[in-house]
Amino acid sequence: MTKFEFTGSAQFQEQFGRAVGRRLSAGAAELPYHINERLRAARMQALAKRKAEATAPQVVANGQAAALSLGERGFGLWQQVASVLPLVVLVGGLVLIHSIMNERRASEVAEVDAALLTDDLPPSAYADPGFVQFLKSGH
């Protein structure tokens, strides 16, 4: 059996389905009883399948975790892109913050190095333990 999927507007699909249903129901009165019962059962199955497809999203529990289930229909392409977009923006923001912090750190290190090199004292004086004691004594 070939699966047929109609891609029109929902309102047009509804109208088309009702028109086909009326047309089929009009000719059903002339059919034998057993055929009418088979048609009725097929209609009930089709309605049950349609209701199952049209269900709203549900929260599904799996142990201690919960997930949002969207049924068999799932996401369309644009919905998938829209759901991934916040993650992409977040990662981009984190990369930008990381690069800005690296630039600031490099700038601070460069300032300290420049201050050490342009100071009157040689850099080895800052490493001398006696110099720290000299600074603490206030001389």
KOLGU-293945 format. One line per 4 residues: number of its first residue (from 1); for each residue x, y, z of N, C-alpha, C, O. Coordinates in steps of 0.02 Angstrom, whole numbers. Each point is the difference from the previous one (the first is absolute). Example, Ala and Ser with C-alpha at 12.3 -4.5 7.8 and 13.67 -1.06 7.14 Angstrom:
KOLGU-293945
1 = 660/-284/390/-45/59/0/45/60/0/52/-1/33 | -70/54/-69/42/59/3/-39/55/37/25/55/8
//
This chain:
KOLGU-293945
1 = 42/-58/0/-42/58/0/45/62/0/47/3/39 | -61/44/-81/40/61/-4/-26/51/49/-61/10/6 | 107/22/30/-20/51/48/-4/66/-37/48/20/-34 | -105/14/39/-11/63/-34/-1/56/52/-38/-3/48
5 = 80/53/-58/1/57/46/-17/63/-39/32/17/-49 | -84/16/72/-24/60/-33/30/61/35/-5/5/61 | 36/40/-98/34/57/31/-34/65/-17/31/45/-30 | -94/-38/47/-36/63/-8/-12/32/67/25/-24/51
9 = -63/77/-50/-16/32/64/-44/-47/40/-35/-42/-27 | 36/51/93/-39/-43/44/-75/8/-12/-38/-48/3 | 17/109/-17/-71/13/-13/-21/-34/-65/-54/-30/-3 | 94/34/-48/-16/-31/-64/-2/-76/8/-44/-33/-27
13 = 91/6/65/1/-73/11/-64/-21/36/-30/-52/-17 | 9/91/66/-61/-16/37/-61/1/-46/-41/-46/3 | 35/97/-45/-56/5/-46/0/-57/-50/-52/-30/-15 | 112/14/-11/6/-54/-49/-20/-66/32/-37/-40/-30
17 = 60/27/91/-17/-61/35/-74/-7/13/-28/-54/-8 | -4/109/27/-72/-3/12/-38/-11/-65/-50/-37/0 | 72/67/-55/-34/-9/-65/6/-73/-23/-48/-30/-24 | 108/1/33/9/-70/-20/-43/-45/45/-31/-47/-23
21 = 29/63/88/-41/-40/46/-74/3/-17/-34/-51/2 | 9/110/-20/-71/5/-20/-13/-40/-63/-51/-35/-5 | 97/38/-42/-9/-36/-63/-1/-76/12/-40/-36/-28 | 86/14/71/2/-72/15/-62/-22/39/-27/-54/-12
25 = 5/95/59/-59/-17/40/-63/-2/-42/-45/-40/14 | 40/81/-65/-59/2/-43/-9/-67/-37/-56/-23/-8 | 111/-6/-13/-5/-64/-37/-2/-60/45/-13/-56/-24 | 27/64/89/3/-57/46/-68/-31/14/-3/-58/19
29 = -51/96/-27/-67/-27/15/-19/-56/-48/-40/-43/18 | 69/41/-76/-18/-51/-49/43/-63/7/-13/-49/-35 | 63/49/78/46/-57/7/-28/-51/50/-41/17/42 | 63/-81/-48/-21/-51/49/24/16/71/47/39/9
33 = -80/-70/39/13/14/71/73/-14/19/31/40/35 | -3/-97/-56/68/-18/21/52/49/-27/51/13/32 | -63/14/-91/46/50/-28/-6/66/38/50/33/14 | -111/-15/4/-10/61/40/36/-5/67/29/48/25
37 = -32/-108/5/34/-10/65/76/5/-8/33/29/43 | -6/-56/-96/72/5/-12/20/72/-12/52/23/25 | -93/15/-61/14/71/-12/-4/40/66/41/44/13 | -90/-61/28/-6/34/64/61/-13/44/25/46/32
41 = -2/-108/-31/59/-17/40/62/36/-27/42/24/39 | -36/-19/-105/57/36/-30/-2/74/18/52/30/13 | -113/-1/-14/-7/71/19/21/10/73/34/49/16 | -54/-94/27/18/6/71/76/-5/9/28/37/41
45 = 4/-82/-78/73/-5/4/34/63/-24/48/24/30 | -74/4/-85/29/61/-27/-8/58/49/46/40/9 | -104/-35/22/-11/54/49/45/-9/61/27/48/27 | -19/-110/-5/43/-13/57/73/18/-16/35/28/42
49 = -13/-43/-102/68/17/-21/8/75/-4/52/27/21 | -102/7/-48/4/73/-5/3/33/69/38/47/10 | -77/-72/37/1/27/68/67/-12/32/25/42/37 | 5/-100/-49/66/-15/29/53/46/-28/46/19/36
53 = -51/0/-100/49/45/-30/-8/71/24/49/37/2 | -109/-18/16/-14/69/18/6/13/75/-22/52/24 | 53/-97/13/6/10/72/49/56/15/47/12/-38 | -57/20/94/43/54/22/64/-29/29/3/-59/16
57 = 49/101/-9/62/-24/31/-14/-25/71/-42/28/36 | 79/-79/-16/-10/-31/65/67/-5/35/52/-7/-33 | -53/10/99/60/-13/38/3/-74/14/-47/-29/28 | 102/-3/-48/8/-72/8/54/-12/52/56/25/-7
61 = -72/-63/59/48/-15/53/38/-64/-18/-29/-49/-23 | 95/51/35/42/-58/-12/46/-6/61/54/30/1 | -74/-68/48/39/-4/62/-5/65/38/-54/23/17 | 112/8/-5/1/64/36/4/59/-48/1/57/22
65 = 0/-70/-87/4/54/-50/-67/9/-34/-41/-46/-1 | 29/105/-25/-61/14/-37/18/32/-67/50/36/-5 | -89/-50/-45/12/28/-67/-65/23/-30/-54/-24/19 | 58/71/-65/-59/25/-35/-8/-40/-64/44/0/-43
69 = -101/-33/36/-14/-41/-58/-46/38/-47/-51/26/22 | 69/-24/-86/-42/34/-49/-36/-48/-45/-23/18/-54 | 17/-80/75/-36/-50/-39/41/-23/-59/61/8/-2 | -94/-37/-47/34/-27/-58/20/54/-50/45/-12/-41
73 = -77/69/44/12/52/-50/69/31/8/33/15/-49 | -11/-4/111/66/28/13/5/72/-21/-49/37/-3 | 110/-16/-10/14/69/-19/9/6/-75/24/-46/-33 | -43/104/6/15/16/-68/70/30/-3/31/9/52
77 = -7/5/-112/68/25/-9/10/66/36/49/9/36 | -96/38/-44/8/66/31/-6/-5/75/32/38/36 | -72/-84/-11/-6/-8/72/64/-28/29/20/18/56 | 13/-62/-93/64/-28/23/53/55/1/39/4/47
81 = -38/37/-100/49/55/-2/-14/48/58/47/23/33 | -110/-7/-21/-17/46/53/16/-29/69/17/38/45 | -20/-103/-37/16/-29/64/75/-4/12/22/-1/58 | 18/-1/-111/73/-3/7/30/71/4/55/8/27
85 = -90/41/-52/26/68/-3/21/28/68/53/30/4 | -92/-38/50/23/26/65/66/-32/22/42/34/30 | -32/-97/-44/62/-33/18/59/30/-38/53/11/28 | -63/2/-93/53/30/-41/17/70/26/58/18/3
89 = -109/21/14/11/68/27/38/-5/66/45/40/12 | -63/-87/31/33/-8/64/74/-18/-9/43/30/32 | -28/-77/-76/69/-20/-12/39/58/-30/57/12/19 | -87/25/-65/33/59/-29/15/52/53/54/30/-1
93 = -101/-19/47/11/48/54/57/-22/46/41/41/21 | -39/-105/-5/54/-25/42/68/6/-33/49/17/33 | -45/-29/-98/63/8/-37/20/73/0/59/16/9 | -106/29/-19/15/72/1/24/22/69/49/38/4
97 = -81/-60/49/22/18/68/70/-27/13/41/35/29 | -27/-96/-50/66/-30/9/54/41/-35/53/12/28 | -66/9/-89/50/38/-37/11/69/31/56/24/2 | -110/9/22/7/65/32/41/-7/65/43/42/14
101 = -57/-93/25/37/-11/62/74/-14/-14/43/24/37 | -28/-61/-90/70/-13/-18/35/65/-19/58/10/18 | -92/33/-55/30/64/-20/13/44/62/52/31/4 | -99/-29/42/9/40/61/58/-27/41/41/39/26
105 = -36/-105/-19/54/-30/38/68/17/-32/47/17/35 | -44/-22/-101/62/16/-35/17/74/9/59/18/7 | -108/26/-8/11/71/10/26/15/70/46/40/8 | -74/-73/43/23/10/69/72/-24/8/40/34/33
109 = -24/-91/-61/69/-26/4/48/48/-35/55/11/24 | -75/16/-80/42/47/-36/11/64/40/55/27/0 | -106/-3/35/7/59/42/50/-12/57/42/42/15 | -48/-101/18/46/-16/54/71/-6/-26/47/25/31
113 = -38/-58/-87/67/-6/-30/29/68/-17/59/13/12 | -100/31/-41/24/67/-17/19/39/62/50/37/0 | -89/-44/53/16/36/62/65/-26/31/40/39/25 | -29/-105/-28/62/-28/27/60/23/-40/53/15/29
117 = -59/-13/-94/57/17/-42/16/75/1/58/19/-10 | -107/23/22/13/72/1/12/27/70/12/60/8 | -15/-102/43/10/21/69/75/12/12/42/-24/-38 | -26/61/92/69/15/18/36/-62/27/61/-6/-8
121 = -98/-39/40/30/-60/28/7/-54/-53/-42/-5/-45 | 94/-35/49/5/-56/-46/-51/-54/18/-19/-6/58 | -4/-35/-108/-50/-52/15/23/-51/52/-41/-29/35 | 105/18/-29/25/-49/50/-12/24/71/-2/-41/46
125 = -6/107/-35/-11/27/67/-68/-23/26/-8/-11/60 | -41/4/-103/-67/-22/22/0/-72/22/-43/-20/39 | 90/-21/-63/3/-70/19/40/-10/65/-2/-55/28 | 38/105/-5/41/-6/60/-44/2/63/-39/47/8
129 = 43/-98/37/-40/-1/61/13/60/46/-45/22/36 | 105/3/-36/16/57/41/-36/63/-23/-14/44/41 | -2/-39/-105/-35/59/-27/-71/2/27/-27/54/13 | -4/-112/-6/-68/-3/27/1/24/73/-44/38/20
133 = 94/-59/19/7/22/69/12/76/3/-26/34/44 | 65/-8/-91/14/71/-4/-65/40/-12/-10/52/30 | -33/-78/-76/-63/34/-14/-47/-2/60/-35/49/13 | 34/-105/24/-43/-7/58/21/47/58/-41/24/38
137 = 105/-14/-34/24/43/55/-15/74/-13/3/40/47 | -18/-22/-107/-20/68/-16/58/46/-15/-10/61/3 | 69/-84/-17/57/42/-16/2/22/-70/46/36/-21
//
